[in-house]
Amino acid sequence: MKNWIHSPKNPNVAKYVDCYWFIQKKHSGDSHQYPKLNPDPAAHLIIAPPEQSYQYEQAAMSASGKGSHWLFPHCQTFKMDHCRPFLILGIKFHIGALYSLNITPQQPVVDQVTDVDINALLNSELFSTAEILAKAELQPESCRDTLDELLMPWLLNRPQDKHSRLCRNALSLLADTPISNLGELLHCSQRTLERSFLRVTGLTLKQCQSMNKLEAMLESLYQKKDIDWLNVAYEFGFSDQPHLIRYLKSTIGSTPGEYAKQRDLVIDIYGDFEQN
C-alpha cells in the first residue's frame, strides 16, 4: 500500500484546491474489499487509468464506470468496490469551489458520480493520465508541482460573485460558531446566508457542519484502540450517548458498536496520512 497527500504549492491554485492525494493498492487482501467512504461536503476529481473500474453504492443511488471521474459532495456513506488492485490520484477542492468554475454538469451537484474528460476540462492536450499517475507513484512532490502547472491556467482569475464570497466567509466561521449567529457576524440576514450557501454548495449549513464534525470525529477515533463512546459524545458536543448513536447510524449506517467491530471506513483501511 502506498499513499500520500500534499497541499498545492501555487497560491492561485490553493484558492480552489485543498489538497492532492494518492492511493495505490497492489495486492488484493482478504479483508475490507468494500470500504465505506464517509459523507463529504467537498468535491474530488479522481484521476485513474482508463481501464480501471470504479463502483460507488449507497441506499439511494449506484454509480459505476471506468477511468477518471468526478466524485461530487455526498451526504450519505458510499460503499466502494476495492476488491482488485488499483491506483487513484485525487484532487480535493475546497467546499463550494466548483461553483466558480465552468464545468459540466453545472454546479452545485450533490450525491453524483460522473465520468470526466480531463483534457477537455482543462482545455489542454498536455495532460497525460499515464504520465501523471507514474509521477504520482514515484515522485509525489514533482506530481504536486505538475498538477499546479496544469491547473493554474484553468483556475486563474475565475470570477467569484457575492454568493461565493459569502459562502467562503461562512465556512471560515462554521467550525467554531453556532449557525444561528453567522448571519449577524457576516452582516446579512440568516435567510440570505442560507440561500447563498445552498446555491454555492448544494448543501445546508447544518449538513456541512455535521459532515465536518464527522470527519473530525473519525480522525480522532482512528488514533484509538479502545473507544469510550461516552467521552466521544461529550468531546464532540453531543448531549448524551444515545444522541451520538443516532447520529452515527444516520450518517455512516452503523452504531458505535458496529463501527468499532468493523472499522471499515476508508480512514481505517488506508490511514489518516498527514498533509504536507
VMD Tcl script that draws the C-alpha trace (Angstrom):
set ca {
  {0.00 0.00 0.00}
  {1.31 3.44 -0.92}
  {-0.35 6.75 -0.18}
  {0.46 10.42 0.21}
  {-1.19 13.82 0.46}
  {0.20 17.25 -0.45}
  {-1.14 20.79 -0.44}
  {-0.82 22.86 -3.63}
  {2.32 24.98 -3.69}
  {0.92 27.64 -6.02}
  {-1.23 30.14 -4.04}
  {-3.55 30.74 -7.00}
  {-4.31 27.02 -7.18}
  {-4.66 26.81 -3.39}
  {-7.61 29.22 -3.55}
  {-9.64 26.38 -5.07}
  {-7.78 23.15 -4.29}
  {-7.46 21.87 -0.74}
  {-5.01 19.03 -1.48}
  {-3.79 16.34 -3.83}
  {-3.85 12.73 -2.62}
  {-2.75 9.34 -3.92}
  {-3.58 5.74 -3.01}
  {-2.17 2.61 -4.60}
  {-3.22 -0.91 -3.67}
  {-1.03 -3.52 -5.37}
  {-2.44 -6.74 -3.95}
  {-5.94 -7.93 -3.13}
  {-6.39 -8.70 0.56}
  {-8.85 -10.83 2.44}
  {-10.45 -8.01 4.41}
  {-12.18 -4.73 3.64}
  {-12.88 -5.43 0.00}
  {-15.77 -2.95 0.16}
  {-14.63 0.05 2.22}
  {-17.02 2.84 3.10}
  {-16.42 6.47 2.22}
  {-17.94 8.79 4.80}
  {-20.08 11.81 3.80}
  {-18.00 14.68 2.40}
  {-19.02 18.28 1.57}
  {-16.06 18.67 -0.83}
  {-15.78 17.53 -4.45}
  {-12.93 15.32 -5.67}
  {-11.61 14.96 -9.20}
  {-10.43 11.34 -9.41}
  {-7.65 10.56 -11.91}
  {-7.40 6.85 -12.76}
  {-6.24 4.59 -15.61}
  {-8.89 4.48 -18.36}
  {-9.30 0.70 -18.00}
  {-9.68 0.79 -14.20}
  {-13.24 0.21 -12.98}
  {-14.96 2.13 -10.21}
  {-18.17 1.49 -8.30}
  {-19.95 3.54 -5.64}
  {-23.11 2.44 -3.89}
  {-25.43 3.99 -1.33}
  {-29.05 3.49 -0.41}
  {-30.43 5.94 -2.96}
  {-28.04 5.53 -5.91}
  {-25.35 3.44 -7.56}
  {-22.64 4.60 -9.96}
  {-20.11 2.59 -11.92}
  {-17.75 3.16 -14.82}
  {-14.11 3.24 -15.80}
  {-11.29 5.74 -15.61}
  {-11.26 9.33 -14.34}
  {-14.41 10.79 -12.81}
  {-15.93 13.44 -10.58}
  {-16.94 12.43 -7.07}
  {-19.23 15.28 -6.05}
  {-20.16 16.17 -2.44}
  {-22.24 13.41 -0.90}
  {-24.48 13.40 2.15}
  {-24.54 9.65 2.74}
  {-21.86 6.98 3.06}
  {-20.67 5.38 -0.19}
  {-19.65 1.72 -0.31}
  {-16.85 1.16 -2.84}
  {-15.56 -1.91 -4.63}
  {-11.84 -2.25 -3.89}
  {-11.55 -5.99 -4.49}
  {-8.88 -5.57 -7.14}
  {-5.56 -3.69 -7.14}
  {-5.91 -0.03 -8.11}
  {-4.25 3.36 -8.13}
  {-6.02 6.69 -7.93}
  {-4.85 10.28 -7.79}
  {-7.33 12.71 -6.27}
  {-7.73 16.48 -6.40}
  {-9.81 17.63 -3.44}
  {-11.41 21.03 -3.98}
  {-12.44 23.44 -1.24}
  {-16.10 23.25 -0.29}
  {-18.12 25.22 -2.85}
  {-15.11 25.87 -5.10}
  {-16.69 24.28 -8.18}
  {-19.42 26.93 -8.20}
  {-16.92 29.45 -9.62}
  {-15.58 27.04 -12.26}
  {-17.00 26.41 -15.70}
  {-17.68 22.67 -15.59}
  {-20.33 20.23 -16.71}
  {-22.66 19.40 -15.04}
  {-23.44 22.93 -13.87}
  {-22.87 23.33 -10.15}
  {-23.87 22.69 -7.46}
  {-24.24 18.92 -7.78}
  {-24.63 16.59 -4.79}
  {-24.66 12.79 -4.45}
  {-23.48 12.11 -8.00}
  {-20.51 10.48 -9.71}
  {-19.85 11.38 -13.37}
  {-17.18 10.50 -15.92}
  {-14.84 13.29 -16.99}
  {-12.55 14.05 -19.92}
  {-9.72 15.86 -18.14}
  {-8.10 17.17 -21.35}
  {-11.38 18.82 -22.27}
  {-11.92 20.05 -18.71}
  {-8.52 21.76 -18.63}
  {-8.67 22.70 -22.34}
  {-5.20 21.23 -22.66}
  {-3.59 18.47 -24.71}
  {-0.61 18.44 -22.34}
  {-2.38 16.32 -19.73}
  {-1.46 12.62 -19.80}
  {-3.17 10.27 -17.34}
  {-0.40 7.67 -17.64}
  {2.38 10.22 -17.08}
  {0.78 11.92 -14.08}
  {-0.02 8.59 -12.40}
  {3.54 7.35 -12.95}
  {4.84 10.56 -11.41}
  {2.39 10.23 -8.51}
  {3.71 6.75 -7.77}
  {7.42 7.63 -7.89}
  {7.76 11.40 -7.36}
  {4.96 12.81 -5.16}
  {6.36 16.35 -4.86}
  {7.04 16.55 -8.58}
  {3.48 15.32 -9.17}
  {2.18 18.14 -6.98}
  {4.17 20.72 -8.95}
  {2.96 19.31 -12.27}
  {-0.66 19.42 -11.12}
  {-0.18 23.04 -10.03}
  {1.12 23.89 -13.51}
  {-1.72 22.08 -15.27}
  {-4.47 23.57 -13.12}
  {-3.20 27.15 -12.95}
  {-4.43 28.35 -16.38}
  {-7.87 26.84 -15.70}
  {-8.22 28.31 -12.20}
  {-6.58 31.72 -12.66}
  {-8.87 34.78 -12.45}
  {-12.11 32.87 -12.12}
  {-14.96 35.24 -11.20}
  {-16.40 34.96 -7.70}
  {-19.80 36.52 -7.13}
  {-21.39 37.73 -3.89}
  {-22.75 34.26 -3.14}
  {-19.36 32.53 -3.35}
  {-17.72 35.25 -1.24}
  {-20.43 34.96 1.42}
  {-20.12 31.18 1.41}
  {-16.33 31.36 1.81}
  {-16.68 33.71 4.78}
  {-19.29 31.46 6.38}
  {-17.05 28.40 6.00}
  {-14.23 30.17 7.84}
  {-16.51 30.56 10.87}
  {-18.56 27.37 10.71}
  {-16.34 25.16 12.89}
  {-16.47 27.39 15.96}
  {-19.66 29.43 15.58}
  {-23.32 28.48 16.11}
  {-25.11 28.58 12.77}
  {-27.76 30.92 14.19}
  {-25.07 33.57 14.82}
  {-23.47 33.51 11.38}
  {-25.83 35.94 9.67}
  {-25.23 38.64 12.23}
  {-21.45 38.16 12.10}
  {-21.48 38.36 8.31}
  {-23.78 41.41 8.25}
  {-26.65 39.77 6.40}
  {-29.91 38.06 7.24}
  {-29.80 34.40 8.19}
  {-32.16 33.64 5.29}
  {-29.81 35.36 2.80}
  {-26.85 33.41 4.14}
  {-28.65 30.06 4.00}
  {-29.84 30.67 0.44}
  {-26.39 31.73 -0.80}
  {-24.71 28.75 0.90}
  {-27.18 26.31 -0.67}
  {-26.76 27.96 -4.07}
  {-22.97 27.57 -3.96}
  {-22.54 24.18 -2.28}
  {-25.84 22.34 -2.77}
  {-25.82 21.78 1.00}
  {-27.34 23.48 4.01}
  {-25.08 24.96 6.64}
  {-26.24 22.29 9.07}
  {-25.40 19.47 6.63}
  {-21.92 20.87 6.04}
  {-21.24 21.41 9.73}
  {-22.40 17.87 10.50}
  {-20.10 16.36 7.86}
  {-17.12 18.38 9.10}
  {-17.84 17.19 12.65}
  {-17.99 13.58 11.46}
  {-14.63 13.89 9.70}
  {-13.00 15.31 12.83}
  {-14.53 12.54 14.93}
  {-13.30 9.80 12.60}
  {-9.80 11.26 12.59}
  {-9.87 11.18 16.40}
  {-11.24 7.61 16.55}
  {-8.58 6.41 14.13}
  {-5.98 7.02 16.84}
  {-7.87 5.00 19.48}
  {-7.86 1.24 20.04}
  {-10.34 1.23 22.93}
  {-13.12 3.77 22.47}
  {-15.01 5.32 25.37}
  {-18.14 6.38 23.49}
  {-19.46 8.47 26.36}
  {-16.30 10.59 26.28}
  {-16.53 10.79 22.49}
  {-20.10 12.06 22.78}
  {-19.09 14.86 25.16}
  {-15.93 15.71 23.21}
  {-17.86 16.33 20.01}
  {-20.78 18.21 21.50}
  {-23.48 15.54 21.81}
  {-25.82 15.84 24.75}
  {-25.56 12.13 25.58}
  {-24.51 8.78 24.17}
  {-27.93 7.90 22.65}
  {-27.71 11.13 20.61}
  {-24.29 10.04 19.29}
  {-25.66 6.57 18.44}
  {-28.48 8.07 16.38}
  {-26.05 10.44 14.66}
  {-23.64 7.70 13.58}
  {-26.48 5.43 12.46}
  {-27.87 8.18 10.24}
  {-24.52 9.29 8.77}
  {-22.43 6.13 8.31}
  {-25.14 3.49 8.72}
  {-23.53 1.87 11.79}
  {-23.97 2.10 15.52}
  {-20.83 2.84 17.57}
  {-20.55 -0.85 18.48}
  {-20.86 -1.95 14.85}
  {-18.31 0.61 13.73}
  {-15.81 -0.38 16.44}
  {-16.09 -4.01 15.36}
  {-15.89 -3.48 11.60}
  {-13.59 -0.46 11.23}
  {-14.48 -0.47 7.54}
  {-14.31 3.23 6.67}
  {-11.64 4.47 4.28}
  {-9.67 6.18 7.06}
  {-9.41 2.88 8.97}
  {-8.19 0.97 5.92}
  {-5.86 3.41 4.19}
  {-4.88 5.51 7.18}
  {-5.03 9.16 8.16}
  {-1.95 10.28 6.25}
  {-0.88 13.79 7.17}
  {-0.99 16.68 4.73}
  {2.33 18.25 3.69}
}
mol new
graphics top color blue
foreach p $ca { graphics top sphere $p radius 0.5 }
foreach p [lrange $ca 0 end-1] q [lrange $ca 1 end] { graphics top cylinder $p $q radius 0.2 }
display resetview
